[in-house]
Structure formats: C-alpha cells, structure tokens
Amino acid sequence: MTIYYFAIASQDFLLHEEPLEEVLRERTNHYNSIQKVIDFWIVTDPTFINAPEMEHIKQQLPKPSVAILSLNQKFIEWVKLRFGFVLTGNFESPSENIENALQSD
C-alpha cells in the first residue's frame, strides 16, 4: 500500500488567489537540480474525497476543488504552512498506479 498525503482547497483559492503555479514550478526546479523524482501532483476535482472516510473533508470544501498530492508528508505540511487555508490529510492506495487513486471526475 502507498500512502498519499494531500492538501486540498477550492480551485478559486489555490488556482486564482495564490501563486500555486510559481510555488510548484520552484519545487520542480529544485527537484530537477538535485535529481530527485517528482513526488507530487495537482489534481482538479479529485475523486478520492468521495470515499466514506473523507466525508468530513468533502463537507468543508466548496466545489470545485483542487488537491496537491505527494508521497512526501513534510512537503504537504509545508504547503499547509505556505497557503494556510487548505485542508490536509492522507489516504492509502492499494495500487502503485497513481492514476487510479487520483482520477478526476
């Protein structure tokens, strides 16, 4: 099982009010400079929040939402500190196939 950590908020907040693109571009450049494999993704309207155990998260989200997912818990903690108004959590995926866990509606 793979554990994915996430920060999730409204699309309006993360995509329009915050410099998300710049932050992720800087993170990507840093990973490339140290030859680290990218371990984060951005997903619009993620389906994982439809799981019964995510009901408490889903109820707090205005639609539509966007999630930043990572295999790196510390990165998601940093995202929470950087952007503030995001909800965080994690989920286990029974598959190594990230596309199954992150599929958008």
Wavefront OBJ file of the C-alpha trace (Angstrom):
o trace
v 0.000 0.000 0.000
v 1.119 3.512 -0.795
v 0.263 6.471 1.437
v -0.557 9.715 -0.338
v -0.642 12.978 1.595
v -2.796 15.834 0.377
v -3.618 19.494 0.745
v -6.989 20.417 -0.741
v -8.944 23.648 -1.163
v -11.266 25.385 -3.576
v -9.998 25.824 -7.110
v -10.679 29.539 -6.858
v -8.408 29.843 -3.827
v -5.471 27.714 -4.974
v -5.550 28.393 -8.699
v -6.523 32.074 -8.733
v -5.794 33.690 -5.371
v -2.492 32.008 -4.533
v 0.730 31.692 -6.575
v 0.405 27.903 -6.821
v 1.961 27.670 -10.267
v 5.041 29.588 -9.123
v 5.424 27.503 -5.963
v 5.161 24.195 -7.848
v 7.494 25.428 -10.601
v 10.119 26.344 -7.985
v 9.675 22.965 -6.315
v 10.028 21.177 -9.672
v 13.192 23.146 -10.496
v 14.625 22.274 -7.080
v 13.869 18.567 -7.569
v 15.455 18.661 -11.023
v 18.576 20.381 -9.679
v 19.080 17.649 -7.064
v 17.990 14.915 -9.490
v 15.038 13.881 -7.337
v 12.000 12.218 -8.871
v 8.857 14.372 -8.764
v 6.686 13.033 -5.937
v 3.803 15.493 -6.064
v 0.818 16.086 -8.334
v -2.009 18.568 -8.724
v -5.481 17.138 -9.330
v -8.671 19.071 -10.025
v -11.902 17.652 -8.602
v -10.173 14.590 -7.124
v -12.369 11.545 -6.657
v -10.605 10.327 -3.511
v -12.674 12.798 -1.469
v -15.760 10.760 -2.360
v -14.562 7.893 -0.155
v -16.668 7.464 3.002
v -13.686 8.190 5.258
v -13.232 11.580 3.521
v -16.781 12.793 4.193
v -15.576 15.250 6.868
v -13.158 16.787 4.329
v -15.696 16.848 1.488
v -18.272 18.676 3.632
v -15.817 21.519 4.233
v -14.956 22.038 0.559
v -16.688 24.390 -1.779
v -16.962 22.857 -5.232
v -14.936 22.698 -7.398
v -11.799 21.701 -5.509
v -8.160 21.069 -6.292
v -5.673 18.881 -4.419
v -1.923 18.791 -4.183
v -0.870 15.213 -3.535
v 2.518 13.934 -2.538
v 4.317 10.914 -1.235
v 6.220 13.360 0.996
v 4.346 14.253 4.195
v 6.742 17.097 5.020
v 6.043 18.752 1.660
v 2.292 18.727 2.377
v 2.959 20.144 5.854
v 4.958 22.924 4.172
v 2.093 23.530 1.699
v -0.283 23.902 4.669
v 2.033 26.475 6.249
v 2.555 28.286 2.928
v -1.082 28.549 1.852
v -2.883 28.345 5.204
v -6.474 27.852 4.089
v -6.130 24.258 2.909
v -7.325 21.020 4.449
v -4.776 18.248 4.802
v -4.883 14.517 5.289
v -3.791 11.244 3.789
v -5.131 8.075 2.277
v -3.789 4.655 1.395
v -3.960 3.333 -2.109
v -3.865 -0.426 -2.667
v -2.208 0.161 -6.024
v 1.083 1.665 -7.123
v -0.858 3.087 -10.052
v -1.267 6.751 -9.111
v -3.814 7.365 -11.858
v -6.363 5.090 -10.169
v -6.113 6.979 -6.883
v -6.058 10.453 -8.374
v -8.562 10.196 -11.193
v -10.716 13.282 -11.712
v -14.460 13.184 -12.320
l 1 2 3 4 5 6 7 8 9 10 11 12 13 14 15 16 17 18 19 20 21 22 23 24 25 26 27 28 29 30 31 32 33 34 35 36 37 38 39 40 41 42 43 44 45 46 47 48 49 50 51 52 53 54 55 56 57 58 59 60 61 62 63 64 65 66 67 68 69 70 71 72 73 74 75 76 77 78 79 80 81 82 83 84 85 86 87 88 89 90 91 92 93 94 95 96 97 98 99 100 101 102 103 104 105
